Amino acid sequence: MAKEGPNWEGLLKWSIANSDGTAPNHNLSEEDRKWFMEAMQAQTIDVVKRMKEITLVMQTPEEVLKDQGVTAADLEEMLEELQEHVESIDMANDLHSIGGLVPLLGYLKNSHANIRAKAADVVTTIVQNNPRSQQLVMEANGFEPLIHNFSSDPDVTVRTKALGAISSLIRHNKPGITAFRLANGYAALKDALTSENVRFQRKALNLIHYLLHENNSDCNIVNELGFPRMFMHLASSEDSDVREAALRSLLELAHNTKARSEEDSEKMKQLLQERINNISLMSAEDLGVVREERQLVDSLWSSCFNEPSSLREKGLLVLPGEDNPPPDVASKYFESPLRSSSVNPSSNNDSKKEKRETPLLLGPGPSSADSNNQVSSNREADAR
């Protein structure tokens, strides 16, 4: 039975025969050239062509796809493939040109939660660090289904993925940030912080910190909506990433909030003291993991109370070796003679001492007769 696909073994033999000097150079015949190109093209994917095919599927009504036996799992797998293609910024921007962006955004409203979540994943990849695609998504009204899914979707995974897409869409994008504020995005973020899903909490906290850092005036909105108490609650989370993100937002607020009530100051002190106590009980290994948390606690204490935290007194702010250069593990294998002598000076001194004790003969050597007499006397002594 004939083998299917290109004859790779024949191609290898042909390549070797024409490149190792065993055969004279000659022009390819038209038949050989055609065979070679077909073999290469059989293993080459035309990305744009494939993206157009995926676009056609996305443009097909859901009922028609269902009648054709296309399942939700098939569509999810197709979106995964599309996500790989649009990792290239050029391909991400081309998706709009070939008509694929609008139907992709339509999948954010799909009846299957997994497809809505995966579509948001693809959008995240498209707009990440890509101002052109950010603009295209905004112009195609892609923000609306994303903010709806983030705020209202019954599936927490869909909400989390939509939040991730929004974070990438509005980052360094002033029209996007404005749209987020107008859509009451902060209220949705506040609701996200009450979720029991740690990943959802982390993404919400990270976006809040970014918004506060970029727009100091948003600190007033956050304070009015009661975010600080939520941050303080999450700063005691069992998840270290959530704790760090909450402390980071509290520190941003502390830098931009002039007045603080006595009650709030007391609660802040209690929180930070609790964190210091917990850090003090950690093992050396755990202390290394929470390095950023230690620094945040100290910075927040200094910002709120104008004095260093007790972490400094306890030697827990900077652990031994954290600010030192990495260990020199290669020197013992590539040690220079000068370094070796400086490390072990006693051996060098012994060598010099031995050299000094060796007599330097300046006069004529002993006569041959004296030498013979000395040798014979030595032999007699040995015989005795």
C-alpha positions in Angstrom: 0.0 0.0 0.0 1.4 3.4 -1.0 2.4 5.7 1.9 0.2 8.8 2.4 1.7 12.3 2.5 5.1 13.6 1.3 8.0 11.2 0.7 10.2 12.7 3.4 12.8 9.9 3.1 13.2 10.6 -0.6 13.4 14.3 0.1 16.2 13.7 2.6 18.2 11.6 0.2 17.8 14.2 -2.5 18.9 17.0 -0.2 22.0 15.0 0.9 22.9 14.1 -2.7 22.7 17.7 -3.8 24.6 19.3 -0.9 27.5 17.1 0.2 29.6 17.3 -2.9 29.0 13.8 -4.1 27.1 14.9 -7.1 27.8 17.8 -9.5 25.5 20.9 -9.2 22.7 20.9 -11.8 19.5 22.8 -12.3 16.3 21.3 -11.0 14.0 19.9 -13.5 10.5 21.3 -13.6 9.2 18.0 -12.2 11.6 18.0 -9.3 10.9 21.6 -8.5 7.1 20.9 -8.5 7.6 17.9 -6.3 9.8 19.8 -3.8 7.4 22.7 -3.5 4.4 20.4 -3.0 6.3 18.6 -0.2 7.1 21.8 1.5 3.7 23.3 1.2 2.1 20.2 2.5 3.7 20.9 5.9 3.1 24.7 5.8 0.1 26.4 7.3 -1.3 29.5 5.6 -2.2 31.4 8.8 -4.3 34.0 7.0 -6.2 31.4 5.1 -6.8 29.4 8.2 -8.0 32.5 10.0 -10.4 33.2 7.2 -11.8 29.7 7.5 -12.3 30.2 11.3 -14.0 33.5 10.5 -16.5 31.7 8.2 -17.3 29.3 11.0 -17.8 32.1 13.5 -20.1 33.9 11.0 -22.3 30.8 10.7 -25.4 30.8 12.9 -25.2 28.6 16.0 -28.3 26.6 14.8 -26.7 25.8 11.5 -23.5 24.6 13.1 -25.5 22.4 15.5 -27.3 20.8 12.6 -24.0 20.1 10.9 -22.8 18.3 14.0 -20.4 21.0 15.3 -20.3 20.9 19.1 -19.4 23.5 21.7 -16.2 21.6 22.3 -15.3 21.9 18.6 -15.8 25.6 18.7 -13.8 26.0 21.9 -10.9 24.1 20.2 -11.2 26.3 17.2 -11.0 29.4 19.4 -7.9 28.0 21.0 -6.3 27.7 17.6 -7.3 31.2 16.7 -5.7 32.4 19.9 -2.4 30.9 18.9 -2.6 32.6 15.5 -3.3 36.1 17.0 -0.4 36.0 19.4 1.4 37.8 16.6 0.5 41.5 16.6 0.3 41.5 12.9 -2.1 38.6 12.8 -4.1 40.2 15.6 -4.6 43.4 13.6 -5.3 41.4 10.5 -8.2 39.6 12.1 -10.3 42.8 11.7 -9.2 43.2 8.1 -10.5 39.7 7.2 -13.8 40.2 9.0 -13.1 38.0 12.0 -13.1 40.5 14.9 -16.9 41.3 14.9 -18.0 37.6 14.9 -15.4 36.9 17.6 -16.9 39.6 19.8 -20.3 38.0 19.0 -19.1 34.8 20.7 -18.9 36.8 24.0 -22.7 36.4 23.9 -22.7 32.6 23.1 -25.1 30.4 25.0 -22.2 28.2 26.2 -20.2 29.5 29.1 -17.0 27.9 28.0 -17.2 29.6 24.6 -17.9 33.0 26.2 -14.9 32.5 28.4 -12.6 31.4 25.6 -13.7 34.2 23.4 -12.7 36.7 26.1 -9.3 34.9 26.3 -8.8 35.5 22.6 -9.7 39.1 23.0 -7.2 39.4 25.8 -4.5 38.1 23.5 -5.5 40.4 20.7 -5.5 43.7 22.6 -2.6 43.0 25.0 0.1 45.7 24.4 -1.6 46.4 21.1 -3.0 50.0 20.8 -4.3 49.4 17.3 -6.3 46.4 18.3 -7.5 48.2 21.4 -8.9 50.9 19.2 -10.5 48.4 16.8 -12.2 46.5 19.6 -13.5 49.7 21.1 -14.8 50.9 17.7 -16.5 47.5 17.2 -18.4 47.9 20.5 -16.4 45.1 22.1 -16.3 46.8 25.4 -20.1 46.4 26.0 -20.3 42.6 26.0 -17.1 42.4 28.1 -18.4 44.7 30.8 -21.7 42.9 30.8 -20.1 39.5 31.2 -17.8 40.9 33.9 -20.7 42.4 35.9 -23.5 40.0 35.3 -22.5 36.6 33.9 -23.7 33.7 36.2 -20.5 31.8 35.5 -17.5 33.0 37.6 -15.0 31.8 35.0 -16.7 33.9 32.4 -16.6 36.9 34.7 -12.9 36.3 35.4 -12.0 36.0 31.8 -14.0 39.1 30.9 -12.2 41.0 33.6 -8.9 39.9 32.2 -9.9 41.1 28.8 -11.1 44.5 30.1 -7.8 44.9 32.0 -5.8 44.4 28.8 -8.2 46.5 26.8 -8.2 49.7 28.9 -4.5 49.6 29.9 -2.8 52.7 28.6 -6.0 53.4 26.8 -7.7 56.6 28.0 -11.0 56.1 26.0 -11.2 52.6 27.5 -10.7 53.9 31.1 -13.3 56.5 30.5 -15.8 53.9 29.2 -15.0 51.8 32.2 -15.9 54.6 34.6 -19.0 55.5 32.8 -20.2 51.8 32.8 -20.0 51.8 36.6 -17.0 49.6 36.5 -15.9 50.3 40.0 -19.1 48.9 41.4 -18.5 45.7 39.4 -14.9 45.6 40.9 -16.3 46.0 44.4 -18.7 43.1 43.8 -15.7 41.0 42.5 -13.9 41.6 45.7 -16.7 39.8 47.6 -16.4 36.7 45.5 -15.0 33.6 47.0 -12.9 32.9 43.9 -9.4 33.9 44.7 -8.3 34.3 41.0 -11.3 36.7 40.5 -10.2 38.7 43.6 -6.6 38.9 42.4 -7.5 40.2 39.0 -9.9 42.8 40.4 -7.3 44.0 42.9 -4.6 44.3 40.2 -6.9 46.4 38.0 -7.9 48.6 40.9 -4.2 49.3 41.8 -3.5 50.1 38.1 -6.4 52.6 38.0 -5.4 54.2 41.2 -1.8 54.5 40.2 -2.7 56.0 36.8 -5.4 58.3 38.1 -4.9 59.7 41.6 -8.4 61.3 41.5 -9.9 57.8 41.4 -8.8 57.5 45.0 -11.8 59.7 46.0 -14.1 57.3 44.2 -12.6 54.3 45.9 -12.8 55.9 49.3 -16.5 56.9 48.8 -17.4 53.4 47.7 -15.9 51.9 50.8 -13.1 50.0 49.2 -10.5 50.6 52.0 -12.3 48.3 54.4 -12.5 45.6 51.8 -8.8 46.0 51.1 -8.1 45.7 54.8 -10.2 42.5 55.0 -8.4 41.0 52.0 -5.0 41.9 53.4 -5.6 39.1 55.9 -6.4 36.5 53.1 -4.9 33.1 53.2 -3.7 33.7 49.6 -0.4 35.5 49.6 -1.0 37.1 46.2 -4.4 38.5 47.4 -2.7 39.9 50.5 0.0 41.6 48.5 -2.5 43.1 46.0 -4.7 44.4 48.8 -1.7 45.9 50.6 -0.5 47.5 47.4 -3.9 49.2 46.9 -3.9 50.4 50.5 -0.4 51.9 50.1 -1.6 53.7 46.9 -4.5 55.2 48.9 -2.2 56.1 51.8 0.0 58.1 49.4 -2.9 60.0 48.0 -5.2 60.5 51.0 -4.5 63.5 53.1 -6.9 63.0 56.0 -7.7 59.8 57.9 -10.1 59.4 60.8 -8.8 58.2 64.1 -10.9 55.1 63.8 -9.5 54.2 60.4 -5.9 54.8 61.7 -6.5 52.5 64.6 -7.9 49.8 62.3 -5.0 50.2 60.0 -2.5 49.8 62.9 -4.3 46.7 64.1 -4.2 45.2 60.7 -0.5 45.9 60.2 0.4 44.7 63.6 -1.4 41.5 62.9 0.5 41.0 59.7 3.8 41.8 61.6 2.9 39.2 64.2 2.1 36.6 61.6 5.3 37.3 59.6 7.3 37.0 62.9 6.1 33.4 63.3 7.0 32.3 59.8 9.8 29.9 58.9 12.8 31.1 57.0 11.4 29.5 53.8 8.0 31.2 54.2 9.7 34.5 54.9 11.4 34.3 51.5 8.1 33.8 49.8 6.5 36.9 51.4 9.4 39.2 50.7 7.2 41.8 48.9 4.5 41.6 51.6 7.2 42.4 54.2 8.2 45.5 52.3 4.6 46.5 51.7 3.8 46.2 55.4 6.8 48.3 56.4 6.1 51.0 53.7 2.4 51.2 54.7 3.3 51.6 58.4 5.8 54.3 57.6 3.4 56.1 55.3 0.5 56.0 57.9 2.4 56.6 61.1 5.6 58.4 60.0 7.9 55.8 61.6 9.5 52.5 60.6 7.7 49.3 61.5 9.0 46.8 64.0 10.0 44.5 61.1 13.2 46.5 60.9 14.0 46.1 64.6 13.3 42.4 64.3 15.6 42.1 61.3 12.7 40.8 59.2 12.5 43.5 56.6 15.7 42.5 54.8 16.8 39.0 55.5 20.5 38.1 55.4 21.6 37.5 51.9 18.6 39.1 50.2 20.6 42.2 49.1 23.9 40.4 48.6 25.1 39.4 45.1 24.5 35.8 44.1 27.0 33.3 45.5 30.2 32.7 43.5 29.9 29.1 42.6 32.4 29.0 39.8 35.5 30.6 41.5 36.7 27.4 43.1 36.8 25.8 39.7 38.4 28.8 37.9 40.6 30.2 40.7 43.5 32.4 39.7 46.9 31.8 41.2 46.9 35.2 42.8 43.5 34.6 44.5 44.7 31.2 45.6 47.8 32.6 47.3 45.8 35.4 49.0 43.3 32.9 50.3 46.0 30.6 51.8 49.0 32.8 52.6 50.5 30.3 55.0 51.3 27.8 52.2 52.8 30.6 50.2 55.0 31.7 53.2 56.1 28.1 53.7 57.2 27.9 50.1 59.2 31.1 50.4 60.8 29.9 53.7 61.9 26.7 52.0 63.4 28.7 49.2 65.3 31.0 51.7 66.7 27.9 53.5 68.2 26.5 50.4 71.9 27.6 50.4 73.2 29.7 47.5 76.6 28.4 46.4 78.8 31.3 45.3 82.3 29.7 45.5 83.8 26.8 43.5 82.3 23.4 44.2 84.2 20.6 45.9 87.0 18.8 44.1 86.3 15.4 42.5 88.8 13.7 44.9 87.0 15.1 47.9 83.7 13.9 46.4 85.1 10.4 45.9 86.4 10.3 49.5 83.0 11.4 50.8 81.2 8.8 48.8 83.6 6.0 50.0 83.2 7.1 53.6 79.5 7.1 53.3 79.6 3.5 51.9 81.7 2.4 54.9 79.3 3.9 57.3 76.4 2.1 55.6 78.4 -1.2 55.7 78.8 -0.8 59.5 
